[in-house]
Amino acid sequence: MERTITASHTGSFAHVLQTFAISLLVSFIGMLIGAMVVPPQMIMLFVVAELGMLVAAFVIRIRGRHIGYGFLYAFTAISGVTLYPVIMNYGSLLGANLVSGAFLATAAIFGGLALYAHRSKRDFSFLGGFLFAATIGLVIMSLVNLFFTFGSAMSIVWSMIGILIFSGWILYDVSQYRDGVAAEEVPLAALNIYLDFINLFLYILRFIASIAGASRD
C-alpha cells in the first residue's frame, strides 16, 4: 500500500540535515569525553555497545518501529568515544594536518554528492541492493583483516572501494530523503547519513594511510 505523508507530519530534508549536523556535534563531544574521561581499557565496552545499538536499530526498523532522538544522540555520543582512539592513531601516523585535510575532503565530497542528489532529482534507488551487498563484503573483509594483515596495495584498493561504496550510499540516502520523510523517521534518516559520513571519513583516512605506507615500503 502506498504511504501518504501529510505536510503537517513530515520532516523536511532540511530537518534531516539539521539533525545530522547535531549528531556530528554530539559525536565530537563524545570524542572529547573519550579523550578526557574514558580509560583506554574500557573502549571495547563502548565498541560492543555501539555494535549492539546498530543491531537494535536494524531490528527496530524491520519490526516497523522507529528510533527516537534519544537513541540517535546516545549512539552518536558512543560512536564519538570509539572514534577517538582511531583518530588519534591516524593522527600519530599521518599528523594532525592530514587528518584535518581528510575531514575537509570528506565534508567537500559529502556536500557535493548531497547537492547533486538533491538538485538532480535522479532516482538512485537502483543502487540499494548493490550497496547493501557491497557493504556486507566490506564487513567480511574487515573480519578477514583481523587475522590476515593486508599489504599496502590491497589496503589502497580496499579503501578506494570503501570510498566508492559510501559515496554511493550518500547519493542513495539523500535521494530517498530529499522530499522529506515522516516526522518519526527523521532520527533514522539522520543516523543513516551520519554513518555514511563517518565511514567515508574513515575510508579516506585509510586511503591516505595506505598511500603513506606504500611510499615507505
N, C-alpha and C positions, 0 to 999 in steps of 0.2 A: 504494500500500500504506500502510495506516495505521501511523504511527510510535508505538511504545510506549516511554515513558521510565520506567525503574525509579527508585524513590526514591533509591537509592544513587548514581545517576548524574545526578541532577537538581540544577540550580542554582535555588534558590528565588528568588522575586521580591525578597525582602529582600536576597539576594546580588547581584542585578542592580542594585538601588538603591545598595547599598554600593559596588559597582564604579563606578557612575555618579558617586557623590559623590567617590570618589578621583580620577576623571577630571577633575572640576571643579577639584579641588585641584591636580592636575598642570598643568592649563591655566593656573591662576593663577600657578604657579611659572614656566611658560613666558612669561607676561606680564612677570614680573619680569626674566627673562633678556632678553626683548626690550627692556625699558627700560634695562637696565644694560650689556648686552654687545653686542647685535646692532646694527650700524650701519644707519641708515635705507636706504642703498643696497642692502643685502642682503635686505631684507624680501621683495622679489619672488621671490627664490630659495626662501624658505620658503613663499610662496604656491603656487609651482609644485610644491614637494614635497607640500604639503597636498592639492592637487588630484590629484596623482599617486597618493597613498595612498588617496584616496577612490575613484578609478577601480580601483585594485588591490583594495580591499575588495569592490567590486561584482563584479569578475571572479572573485575567490576564492569569493564566495558563489554565483555562477552555476555554478561548477565543483563545487559541493557540498563545498567545504572550509571551514575555519574560521580566523578570525584569532585570534591569541593576545593575551595581556595585554601583551606587549612592543609589539606593533603598536598596540594601543589607546592605551597611555600615550605612545608616541612620537608618535602622531598628535595627541593632545590637547595635548602639550607644544608641538608645532609650531603647532597651532591657537592656543595662547596667545600665541606670538610674533607671529603675524599679526593677532591681535585687538588687540594693544597700540596700534598707531597708529590703529586705528579708534576705540577707546575714547577715546584722547587727543583725537582730532578732535571727537568728540561732546562731550567734556569742555570743550573750548575754545569750542564753540558754545552749550552749554546750561548749563555749570557742573557742578561735582562733585556737588552736591546732587541735581540732576535725574537725572544718570547713576546715582547710588546709588538714587534712588527708582525708576528704571526696572528696576534689578536686583531690588529688593524686590518690585515689581509682577510681574516675571517669575516669581520664586520663589513668590509667592502664587497666581498663575494656574496655574503648573505643579502646585503642591501640591493645589489644589482640583480640577483636572481629573484628576490621577492618582488622588486619593482617590475621586472619583466613578466613574472607570472601574474601579477595583479593587473598590469596595464594591457597585456596582450590578449587577455580573455581566452587564451588557448586552454583546451581541456587536457590536463596531464594525468587524468585518472588511469590511462592505459599503462602508466608506469608502476602502479601499485603492486601488482603481483611480482613483477621482476625485482623491484626494490626490496620487497619482503624476503624473497628467496636469496637475493644478494646479501642482505643484512645477516641472514642466518649463516651464509657462507663466511662472512667476516667473523662472526662469533666462533664458528668452528676453527677458523684459522687462529684466532686468539687462544683457544684452548690448546691447539697443537703447539703454538709458540711457547706455551708454558713448559713443554717437555723437550722441544727441539728449537734451538735458537736459530732464527733466520739470519742469513748473511745480508750484507748491505744492499746488494742488488735486489734480493727478494723483498727486503723491507721497503725499498723505494717503490717497487711495483705494488706491494700491499697497501702502502699509504696512498698512492695515486688512485687505486681502486676505491679506497675508503672515501677520499675526497670527492670522486665522481658520484659515488652512491649517495652520500649525504647532501651533495648539491642537488641530486635528483629528488631526494626527499623534500628539500626546501621548495622546489618547483611544485611537487605533488601537493604538499600540505597547504601552501599558500593558495594554490588553485582551488583547493577544497573549501577554504575558509574565506576567500576574498569577498563573497557576497553575504558574509555574516553566518553565524551559527546560532542554534538555540542557546538562550542565556545560560542554561545549566551545563552546556558543553564547552563554555569558554575556558574553564580551567584545564580540561583535557587538551583542547586545541593549543593553548599556551604551552602545556607540557610537551606536546609533540614538537613544537617549534623550538623550544628550549633544548630538547635532545638533539634536534638537527644541528643547531648552532654549536653546542658543546662538542659533539662528535666531529663536526667539520673542523673545529679549532684543534682538537687533539690529533686528528689525522694530518693537518697541516704541520703541526709541531713534529709529528713522527716523520713526515716527509723531509723537513729541514734537518732533523737529527740524522736521518739516514743518508742524506747528501753529505753532511759533515763527516759522518763515519766513513763513507766511501772515499772521501778525499784524503782521510788519514791512512787508509789501507795501502 
